[in-house]
C-alpha cells in the first residue's frame, strides 16, 4: 500500500513512536514563535506532533492532512481541541487565511510530480497573506541519504505503548533522476506489513526556481537545523524559509 505508515492505523502507531520530537521541531517552533500571534498552517500535519506544540505555544493552528488515520491519531491526543483539523490537501486551503505555513518531516518530497508541486506552491501562496512566511524541509540530494536506507543500516526495534515490539527496516527499490522508490517493512509478532513510498529529491536550484515561479522570495536555505550552510554539517537538509510576495 502506498504511504501505508500514514493510512494504516497499526502503522500510524508505529510512526508516532518512531518519530519523536527532534531538532527539526525545535527549529520550526522557534521560527514560528518569532510572531506569537501568527495564524499557522501545518500542511501534511500527520499525527500532529508540531501542530499541537504550536497550539500549546498560543498560536492559532490549522492542521491539514489527506490521511484520515493520521488525523484520527492527532485528534486523540491531549490538546487536540486547540487545533482545527482538516482532512485533505493543498486544494482545501482558504485564501489569505494564514501568516505562516509549514511543511515538516519532508512532506514536500512526497509531492513527486513537478506539475503537482507547482499546484501545491500556488495553493500555499494563495493561502498566505502577502508577507507571510513558508517554512519547509527537503533532503539535499547531494547527501544521497537513500543509500543508507537498506535492511542493515535502517533496521530498528520499536517498542509500542502496549509493550509490543515492531521491527522496521527500509529497502530502496529504485533511485534515479531525483526520484527514490522504497519499501518500508514492519515486522509484528503476527506477521509483516509493508508500505511503498516514493520521494522526490529536488536540488537547491529546483526549489528556488519553483518558489520564485509561485510568488515567493527565498530568504534563506540552510543545510541543517543549526543554520549551517548548505552542504555543511551532518543533517543533509535543505531548510527553506521563503516569503510570499
N, C-alpha and C positions, 0 to 999 in steps of 0.2 A: 504494500500500500504506500502511495506517495505521501511523504511527510507524516507518517503514522505516529511519530512521537508527539505530535500536536493534536491529532484527531482521535486516537485510541485512548480511552480513559486509563487503561493499565499502563500504557507507555507515557502518558502525561504525568502520572505519579512518579515514574522513574525520572523523567526530565526535571521535575521540580526538585528532586533530591540531587541529581547530577549537576544542576546549575544553580548553586547558591549565590548569594551576594558577593560581588567581586570588585576589583579596581575600576572596571568599566562602569558599574553602577555608581560608584563614588564620583567618577568624572561627570556623568550626566546629572546626578543630583546636585552637584556643586554648580555646574554650568546653568542649570535651570534656576537654581536658587539665587542667582545674581539679580533676578527680578521676582521678588517674593509674591507679587500679585498676579503673576503670569497665568494665563489660561493655557493649559498644556494638553497637547495631543500626543498620545503614545500609540503610534501606528504599528501594528504587529505586537501588541502588548503581551501576548502569550498568557501565562498563568499569573501575571500581574505583579511580579516582584517589584519592578521600578514604579509602576503606576501607583501602587499602594504607598510606597515610600514618599513619592511626590505629594500625594494627597495628605499624608500624615504631616508633611512639612508645611501644609497650609495652602497648597496650590489647588486651583480648580482643574480637575483632571478628567479627560475622556480617554478611555482605553478601547481601541478598535482592533478586532482580530477576526479572521474568517473561520477559525477553528472553534466550533462550539464546545468541544471537550475541554479545551484550554480555558475558555471563558468560564465554563462551569466551575473549574478549579479555582479561578480567580475570584469568582463571586462567593465562594465558600470560605474565603479567608477573612480573618479579623480586619475590620476597617473597610471592607469592600463596599459598604454603603456610601462611602465618601467619594467613590469613583462612578462616573457614568460609563457603563459598559455597552458597547455596540458590536453586534456580530456583522462582519462584512469587511470590505477592503477600502482602498482609497476612493472608490466610486461613491461611497456613502457620506463623504466629508462635506459639511456645510461651508459656505463661502465666508471668508473673513472672520472666522469664529475663534482663532487661536493666536496667541502671542509667540508660542514656541511649539515646534513639532519635533519629536524624537523617534528614531527607528534604531533599536538597540539589538544586541545579540545577533548581529549580521543579517537582520531582516532584509536589508537592501539586496543581499546576494541571492535571496530566494526569488527575486524578480529577474528571471533569466533572459527573457526576450527583450530586445532593445526597444521595440515599439511599446511594450507594456511598461518598461522603465520610464519612457517619456511620459506616458499617461499618468503614472504614479507621481512623478515630479510635478506635472502640470496640476494634478489634483491637490497636491500639497501646497503649491504656490497659491491656488485659489483659496485654500482653507486658512492660510496665514494672512494676517494684516500686513500691509506694506511696512517694512522694517522688522517684521517678525523673523524669528530665527529657526533654522533647520539644523538639527544635530543628528549625526548617524555615524555608524562604523561599517567598514568593509575591509576584508583582509587584503593585504598587499600581495598581488600575485608573485612578485619577486621573492617573497619569503617561501613560496612553494610549500605551504602548510600541509597540503593534501598528501605529501609524501610521507608524513607521519601518521596518516590515517590507515593503519594496517592492523591485522589481527593481533600482532605482538605489542606494538607501541601504544595502541589505543585501548587495550584491554583494561577494564575496570570492574571492581565489585562494588555494587551499590546496595546499601542497606536501607530498606524502606521503613517508614514509621511503624509498620506492624511487625518488624523484626526479620522479615524475609530478605533474602539476598538475591539480587539480579546481576548476572554477569553480562557486561556490554562490551562490544567492540565494533570497529568500523572497517569496512573493506571498500576501497575505491575500485570501481568497475571500468571507468573511462575518464580520461583527462586530456583535453586538447582545446585550442582556440578559446581559452578563457573559461571553459565550462568543465565542471568536475561532477561526475555522477558517482554515487556511492550507496552502499547498503549498510544500514545500522542493524546489528544483531542484538537481541535481548534474550538471554538465557534464564528463563524462570524454572522453578522446580517442576512444573508440569509441562514444560516444553519451551520451544523457542518461537519468538515473534520477530518479524523483520520489517524494516521500513526503508523505502527507497527515497532518495533525495537528489536534487540537482542544485548546484550553486554556480553563480556567475562571478568570476574574479575580474573585476574591471580595473584597468590601470588608473593611475592618478590623472593622466591626461583625459581619459574617457569620462571620468567622474566630473572633472572641471568643465569639459565641453558640454556634457548633458545638463549640468546645473545652470550654466550660462544660457543655454537654449530655453530652459524652463523659466527664466526670470529670476535667478538667484545670483548673488555676488558671493564668491567664496572668500571668507575672511581668513581662514587658516585650515591647513591639513597637517595634523600631527602624525608621527609614526608610532605613537604609543600613548598609554594612559597617563604618563607623567609629562607630556608635552614634548617628547623627543622629536627631532627632525625625522622626516620620512627616511626609512632605511636604517635608522639607528636604533639601538636597544634590541630587546628580545620579543616584543609584542607582535611584530609583523602586521601592524594595523595601518589603515587609513582612518583617522579620527577627524571627521569633517564638520566644520562649522560654517554655515552659509546664511546669508541674509536675503529676504525677499525684497526685490526692488520694483 
